[in-house]
């Protein structure tokens, strides 16, 4: 499978000297459709793990870098993480997910929303308060990497970052224009396919405003 979003993210990290760490893939990485905690493994993730065992993107940006969970012969982080998530959070979420990485927050695919090719949309999950808060961010994992690469470009181009080395630009809050280019994501949001996952954030005025800017419809 071609992965233009991943390629773009790798290129942005290298071109802007943001830092990048990767490791070789497992000899027998997880395959598309194989079961992880009883869920079909996403074909895009399978293609990514066929290329690398783990990755850390934008290591030079504190609090902004993004980590792909490790899965190889030495470390079974992806598998262990998802076993923990199944036990700790699936009931709270109401919908099973496959967590594949993150920064401060976790990012996961949603298997039951897979498209006709099996590609699963991506959500961000915040578990720092009493109930998990979910926001949809991409129609598939490679599209997420594309959007995140464009966010990194916007982050380092921000005048505050240029002058002070810091920026208040946050993903996904401040990149609604980037996320809105993902037509399949917008289609799913407009159809209400994420509504059950977003039950804990529907009362937030900030989230409703963000949702409308991305999808063009009210939450």
TIKERO-887688 format. One record per residue: residue in three letters; x, z, y of N, C-alpha, C in turn. Coordinates in steps of 0.2 Angstrom, whole numbers, padded with zeros to 4 digits, always signed. Layout:
N
ALAXZYXZYXZY/...
END
This chain:
219
UNK+0004+0000-0006+0000+0000+0000+0004+0000+0006/UNK+0003-0004+0011+0006-0004+0017+0004+0002+0021/UNK+0009+0005+0025+0008+0011+0029+0010+0010+0036/UNK+0007+0006+0040+0009+0005+0047+0009+0011+0051/UNK+0004+0015+0050+0004+0022+0054+0010+0026+0053/UNK+0012+0027+0046+0018+0031+0044+0024+0027+0047/UNK+0025+0021+0047+0030+0017+0049+0031+0018+0057/UNK+0025+0018+0060+0026+0019+0067+0028+0026+0069/UNK+0025+0031+0065+0027+0038+0067+0035+0039+0066/UNK+0037+0036+0060+0044+0037+0059+0048+0034+0065/UNK+0046+0028+0067+0050+0024+0072+0049+0028+0079/UNK+0044+0031+0080+0043+0035+0087+0048+0041+0087/UNK+0048+0044+0081+0052+0050+0080+0060+0048+0081/UNK+0062+0043+0079+0068+0040+0079+0070+0038+0086/UNK+0065+0034+0089+0067+0030+0095+0067+0035+0101/UNK+0063+0041+0101+0062+0046+0106+0067+0052+0104/UNK+0071+0051+0099+0075+0057+0097+0071+0064+0096/UNK+0066+0063+0093+0061+0069+0092+0063+0073+0086/UNK+0067+0071+0082+0069+0074+0076+0065+0072+0070/UNK+0068+0071+0064+0064+0069+0058+0068+0071+0052/UNK+0065+0074+0047+0068+0076+0041+0063+0074+0035/UNK+0066+0071+0030+0062+0069+0024+0067+0070+0018/UNK+0063+0070+0012+0067+0071+0006+0064+0066+0001/UNK+0068+0064-0004+0066+0059-0009+0060+0061-0013/UNK+0056+0056-0015+0050+0057-0019+0051+0060-0026/UNK+0046+0063-0029+0046+0065-0036+0047+0059-0040/UNK+0050+0061-0046+0051+0055-0051+0044+0052-0053/UNK+0039+0057-0053+0033+0055-0055+0028+0058-0050/UNK+0027+0055-0044+0023+0058-0039+0015+0057-0041/UNK+0011+0061-0038+0004+0061-0039+0001+0054-0038/UNK-0003+0051-0042-0006+0045-0042-0013+0045-0039/UNK-0015+0039-0036-0021+0039-0033-0027+0040-0038/UNK-0031+0044-0036-0037+0046-0041-0035+0051-0046/UNK-0029+0053-0046-0027+0059-0051-0030+0065-0048/UNK-0031+0070-0052-0035+0076-0050-0030+0082-0047/UNK-0032+0084-0041-0029+0090-0038-0034+0095-0036/UNK-0034+0101-0040-0039+0106-0040-0046+0102-0041/UNK-0046+0098-0045-0053+0095-0047-0055+0089-0043/UNK-0051+0087-0038-0053+0082-0033-0049+0076-0034/UNK-0051+0070-0032-0048+0064-0033-0043+0064-0027/UNK-0036+0062-0029-0031+0062-0024-0031+0056-0020/UNK-0031+0056-0014-0032+0051-0009-0026+0045-0010/UNK-0028+0039-0011-0024+0033-0012-0018+0032-0006/UNK-0020+0034+0000-0015+0034+0005-0010+0039+0004/UNK-0012+0045+0003-0007+0051+0001-0003+0049-0004/UNK-0006+0046-0010-0002+0044-0015+0004+0039-0014/UNK+0002+0034-0009+0007+0029-0007+0013+0033-0003/UNK+0011+0038+0001+0015+0042+0005+0020+0046+0001/UNK+0017+0049-0004+0021+0053-0009+0025+0049-0013/UNK+0024+0043-0014+0028+0038-0018+0034+0036-0014/UNK+0034+0038-0008+0040+0036-0003+0044+0042-0002/UNK+0041+0048-0001+0045+0054+0001+0041+0060-0002/UNK+0046+0065-0004+0043+0072-0006+0041+0076-0001/UNK+0043+0076+0005+0041+0080+0011+0043+0076+0017/UNK+0041+0078+0023+0043+0076+0029+0041+0081+0034/UNK+0046+0082+0039+0044+0085+0045+0046+0081+0051/UNK+0040+0079+0055+0041+0075+0061+0041+0079+0067/UNK+0045+0076+0072+0046+0079+0079+0049+0086+0078/UNK+0054+0087+0075+0057+0094+0074+0060+0097+0080/UNK+0061+0092+0085+0064+0095+0091+0058+0098+0096/UNK+0052+0096+0095+0047+0099+0099+0043+0105+0096/UNK+0045+0111+0099+0043+0117+0096+0035+0118+0097/UNK+0032+0119+0091+0024+0119+0091+0021+0113+0091/UNK+0025+0107+0091+0021+0101+0091+0023+0097+0084/UNK+0029+0098+0081+0031+0095+0075+0026+0096+0070/UNK+0026+0091+0065+0021+0091+0060+0024+0090+0053/UNK+0022+0094+0048+0025+0095+0042+0020+0092+0036/UNK+0023+0087+0032+0020+0085+0026+0022+0090+0021/UNK+0017+0093+0017+0018+0097+0012+0023+0094+0007/UNK+0027+0098+0004+0032+0096-0001+0029+0096-0008/UNK+0030+0090-0012+0028+0089-0018+0034+0085-0022/UNK+0038+0089-0026+0043+0086-0030+0045+0090-0036/UNK+0050+0089-0040+0052+0093-0045+0054+0100-0044/UNK+0057+0101-0038+0059+0107-0036+0054+0112-0033/UNK+0050+0109-0028+0045+0112-0025+0038+0109-0026/UNK+0033+0113-0028+0026+0110-0029+0022+0113-0023/UNK+0024+0113-0017+0020+0116-0011+0013+0113-0011/UNK+0012+0106-0011+0006+0103-0011+0001+0106-0016/UNK+0003+0107-0022-0001+0109-0027-0003+0117-0026/UNK+0002+0121-0024+0001+0128-0023-0003+0129-0017/UNK-0002+0125-0012-0006+0126-0006-0014+0124-0007/UNK-0015+0119-0011-0022+0118-0012-0025+0122-0017/UNK-0022+0125-0022-0024+0130-0026-0027+0136-0022/UNK-0022+0138-0017-0024+0144-0012-0030+0142-0008/UNK-0030+0136-0005-0036+0134-0001-0043+0134-0005/UNK-0042+0132-0011-0048+0132-0015-0051+0139-0016/UNK-0047+0144-0017-0049+0150-0018-0051+0154-0012/UNK-0047+0152-0007-0048+0156+0000-0053+0153+0004/UNK-0054+0146+0005-0058+0143+0010-0063+0138+0008/UNK-0063+0136+0002-0068+0131+0000-0075+0133+0001/UNK-0077+0140-0001-0084+0142+0000-0085+0143+0007/UNK-0081+0145+0011-0082+0146+0019-0083+0139+0022/UNK-0079+0134+0020-0080+0127+0022-0087+0124+0020/UNK-0089+0125+0014-0095+0122+0011-0093+0115+0008/UNK-0087+0113+0009-0086+0106+0007-0078+0106+0005/UNK-0077+0104-0001-0070+0104-0004-0065+0099+0000/UNK-0059+0101+0001-0054+0097+0005-0048+0097+0001/UNK-0043+0093+0003-0036+0093+0000-0032+0093+0006/UNK-0029+0099+0007-0024+0100+0013-0017+0097+0011/UNK-0015+0093+0016-0008+0089+0015-0003+0091+0020/UNK-0004+0095+0025+0001+0096+0029-0002+0100+0036/UNK+0002+0100+0041+0000+0103+0047+0006+0105+0052/UNK+0004+0108+0057+0008+0111+0062+0006+0118+0062/UNK+0003+0120+0068+0000+0127+0068-0007+0127+0064/UNK-0010+0122+0063-0016+0121+0060-0015+0117+0054/UNK-0020+0117+0049-0020+0113+0043-0023+0107+0044/UNK-0021+0102+0041-0024+0095+0041-0026+0093+0033/UNK-0032+0091+0032-0034+0089+0026-0038+0083+0025/UNK-0039+0080+0019-0043+0075+0018-0050+0077+0015/UNK-0055+0073+0016-0062+0075+0013-0064+0070+0008/UNK-0063+0072+0002-0064+0067-0004-0071+0064-0004/UNK-0076+0068-0002-0083+0066-0003-0085+0061+0002/UNK-0081+0060+0007-0082+0055+0012-0078+0049+0012/UNK-0075+0048+0006-0070+0042+0005-0074+0036+0006/UNK-0070+0030+0008-0073+0024+0009-0073+0020+0002/UNK-0075+0014+0003-0076+0010-0004-0069+0009-0007/UNK-0063+0010-0003-0057+0009-0006-0054+0016-0008/UNK-0058+0021-0008-0056+0028-0010-0052+0032-0004/UNK-0051+0028+0002-0047+0032+0007-0052+0037+0010/UNK-0049+0043+0011-0052+0049+0013-0051+0050+0021/UNK-0056+0052+0025-0055+0054+0032-0051+0061+0032/UNK-0048+0062+0038-0044+0068+0039-0047+0072+0044/UNK-0047+0079+0043-0050+0084+0048-0044+0089+0049/UNK-0045+0092+0055-0040+0098+0057-0044+0104+0055/UNK-0041+0109+0052-0045+0115+0050-0041+0121+0054/UNK-0045+0125+0058-0042+0131+0061-0045+0137+0058/UNK-0041+0141+0054-0043+0147+0051-0041+0153+0054/UNK-0039+0153+0061-0036+0159+0064-0041+0164+0066/UNK-0048+0162+0066-0053+0167+0067-0057+0169+0061/UNK-0063+0172+0062-0067+0174+0056-0070+0169+0052/UNK-0071+0163+0055-0074+0157+0051-0070+0151+0053/UNK-0069+0147+0048-0065+0141+0049-0068+0136+0054/UNK-0064+0133+0058-0067+0128+0063-0063+0121+0061/UNK-0068+0116+0061-0066+0110+0058-0067+0104+0064/UNK-0062+0100+0065-0063+0094+0069-0060+0088+0066/UNK-0064+0082+0065-0062+0076+0062-0057+0073+0067/UNK-0052+0070+0064-0047+0067+0068-0045+0060+0066/UNK-0047+0058+0060-0045+0051+0058-0049+0048+0052/UNK-0049+0042+0051-0053+0039+0046-0049+0039+0039/UNK-0043+0039+0040-0038+0040+0034-0032+0043+0036/UNK-0027+0044+0031-0021+0048+0033-0016+0043+0037/UNK-0016+0037+0035-0011+0032+0039-0014+0032+0046/UNK-0020+0031+0047-0023+0031+0054-0021+0037+0058/UNK-0022+0043+0054-0020+0049+0057-0012+0049+0060/UNK-0008+0046+0056-0001+0046+0058+0000+0041+0064/UNK-0004+0036+0064-0004+0031+0070-0006+0035+0076/UNK-0011+0039+0075-0014+0042+0081-0009+0048+0083/UNK-0006+0051+0079-0001+0056+0080+0005+0053+0084/UNK+0007+0048+0081+0013+0044+0085+0012+0043+0092/UNK+0006+0041+0093+0004+0039+0100+0003+0045+0104/UNK+0001+0051+0101+0001+0057+0105+0008+0059+0106/UNK+0013+0059+0102+0019+0060+0103+0022+0056+0109/UNK+0021+0050+0109+0023+0046+0115+0020+0048+0122/UNK+0013+0050+0122+0010+0053+0128+0013+0059+0130/UNK+0015+0064+0125+0017+0070+0126+0024+0070+0130/UNK+0029+0066+0127+0035+0065+0130+0035+0061+0137/UNK+0030+0057+0138+0029+0054+0144+0025+0058+0150/UNK+0023+0064+0148+0019+0068+0152+0024+0070+0158/UNK+0022+0070+0164+0027+0072+0170+0029+0079+0169/UNK+0025+0084+0166+0027+0091+0165+0033+0091+0160/UNK+0032+0087+0155+0038+0087+0150+0044+0084+0153/UNK+0043+0079+0157+0049+0075+0160+0053+0080+0164/UNK+0049+0084+0168+0052+0089+0173+0054+0095+0170/UNK+0050+0098+0166+0051+0105+0163+0053+0105+0156/UNK+0052+0100+0152+0053+0100+0145+0047+0103+0141/UNK+0041+0104+0144+0036+0107+0141+0029+0103+0144/UNK+0024+0103+0140+0018+0100+0142+0012+0103+0139/UNK+0006+0103+0142+0000+0107+0139-0004+0102+0136/UNK-0001+0096+0135-0005+0090+0131-0006+0092+0124/UNK-0012+0093+0121-0013+0096+0114-0017+0090+0110/UNK-0015+0090+0104-0018+0086+0099-0023+0091+0095/UNK-0030+0088+0094-0033+0082+0096-0036+0082+0103/UNK-0036+0088+0106-0040+0089+0112-0039+0084+0118/UNK-0033+0082+0119-0032+0078+0125-0030+0071+0124/UNK-0032+0069+0118-0031+0062+0116-0037+0058+0113/UNK-0043+0060+0117-0049+0057+0115-0049+0049+0115/UNK-0045+0047+0120-0045+0039+0120-0041+0036+0114/UNK-0036+0040+0112-0033+0037+0106-0037+0038+0100/UNK-0040+0043+0099-0045+0044+0093-0050+0039+0093/UNK-0053+0038+0099-0059+0033+0099-0057+0026+0097/UNK-0051+0024+0097-0049+0018+0094-0050+0017+0087/UNK-0051+0023+0083-0052+0023+0076-0059+0021+0075/UNK-0061+0015+0074-0068+0013+0073-0071+0016+0067/UNK-0068+0017+0062-0071+0020+0056-0073+0028+0057/UNK-0068+0031+0060-0069+0038+0062-0075+0039+0067/UNK-0075+0034+0072-0081+0035+0077-0088+0033+0073/UNK-0088+0029+0068-0094+0027+0064-0096+0033+0060/UNK-0091+0037+0057-0093+0043+0053-0095+0048+0058/UNK-0092+0049+0064-0095+0054+0068-0102+0053+0071/UNK-0103+0047+0073-0110+0045+0075-0115+0046+0070/UNK-0113+0045+0063-0118+0045+0058-0119+0053+0056/UNK-0115+0057+0059-0116+0064+0057-0113+0066+0051/UNK-0108+0062+0048-0105+0064+0042-0101+0070+0042/UNK-0099+0072+0048-0094+0078+0048-0098+0085+0050/UNK-0105+0084+0051-0109+0089+0054-0109+0096+0050/UNK-0109+0095+0044-0109+0101+0039-0102+0105+0040/UNK-0097+0101+0040-0090+0104+0041-0089+0107+0048/UNK-0093+0105+0053-0092+0107+0060-0097+0112+0062/UNK-0100+0115+0057-0105+0120+0058-0103+0126+0062/UNK-0097+0128+0062-0094+0134+0066-0092+0132+0073/UNK-0092+0126+0075-0090+0124+0081-0095+0120+0085/UNK-0101+0119+0083-0106+0116+0086-0109+0119+0092/UNK-0108+0126+0093-0110+0130+0099-0105+0130+0104/UNK-0099+0127+0103-0094+0127+0108-0095+0121+0113/UNK-0095+0123+0119-0096+0117+0124-0090+0113+0124/UNK-0084+0116+0123-0078+0112+0123-0078+0107+0118/UNK-0080+0109+0112-0080+0104+0106-0085+0099+0107/UNK-0091+0101+0109-0096+0096+0110-0094+0091+0115/UNK-0091+0093+0121-0088+0088+0125-0083+0083+0122/UNK-0078+0086+0118-0073+0082+0115-0076+0077+0110/UNK-0081+0080+0106-0084+0075+0101-0088+0069+0105/UNK-0091+0071+0110-0094+0065+0114-0089+0060+0117/UNK-0084+0063+0119-0079+0058+0122-0076+0053+0117/UNK-0075+0056+0111-0072+0052+0105-0078+0047+0102/UNK-0084+0050+0101-0089+0046+0097-0094+0042+0102/UNK-0094+0045+0108-0099+0042+0112-0106+0044+0111/UNK-0107+0049+0107-0114+0052+0106-0113+0060+0106/UNK-0119+0063+0107-0118+0071+0108-0118+0074+0101/UNK-0115+0079+0100-0115+0083+0094-0121+0087+0093/
END
